[in-house]
Amino acid sequence: MTWVVELLDARVRDELEVLPADMRARFSRIVELIQEHGLEAMREPHVKHLEGPLWEMRMKAKTEFLGRSTSPSEADVS
């Protein structure tokens, strides 16, 4: 099976664009690995299976990153 990794929406793309260059490169590498080997073949330190269809992509920056990702539930609260 060929895997295709898609971003959820423009907000996710915008969040990726503000990450440090080394984290963006790490993200791209993990995407390549998923597309090459399939998600089920991936393990830590690259991805972690949380539950059901939910997986976490695990990236670390070489430099300190002070950004924060907002979950949809937090973004929808006024």
N, C-alpha and C positions, 0 to 999 in steps of 0.2 A: 504494500500500500504506500502511495506517495502522500506525504504530509505537506500541508500548506499552512503556514502561520499567518494569521490576519490580525490586524489591530482592531479593537472593538469600535473605536470612533476617533474623531479628530482630537478629542480631549486627551486620549491616551497618546496619540502621536505628539501632541504638544508637550506632554509630560516627558516623553522620551527625548525630545529635542533639547530640553534644558538640563539633561543629565550630563555629567562630566564625560569627556571624550572616551576615557577608558571604560566607563560603564556602558556607553553606547556600543563600543566595540565588543564588549563582553556579551551584551544582548544579541548583537548580530551573530556572534559565534555560537551562542546557545540555539538560536533559530536555525542556523545551518546544521547543527547536530541533530535537532529534532527532525528537520526535513530529510536528513540523510538516514537516520536510524529509527525514527518513529518515537513518539512520546513514551510509550510503555517501556522502551529499552533504555530510557534516560534515568539516571539516578543522581543522588547528591554527589558532588556539590552543585551540579547544574540545575536540577529541578527536584522538587519534592512533591510527592502525591499527598494531597490533603485528605480528600474523601470524595467518593463518587467520581464525577467528571472534573473535579476541581484540582488543579495543579498549581504550584507556585514556582515561578522562575526565580532562581537565586543568583543575584549579582552583587559583587562587592566592588567598590571603587578603591583605587590605590590612594587617591587623595580623599580628604574628608569632604563629605557631601552633606550640606545642611538642608536640602530640600525635603519636602514631605509630600507623599502621595495621598490624595483624598479619596476615600471610598465613595461610591455613588450615594450611599445613605447619608453620609455627612454633607455632601455637596447639595443635596436636595433640601436640607434643613435650613430654614431662613433664620 
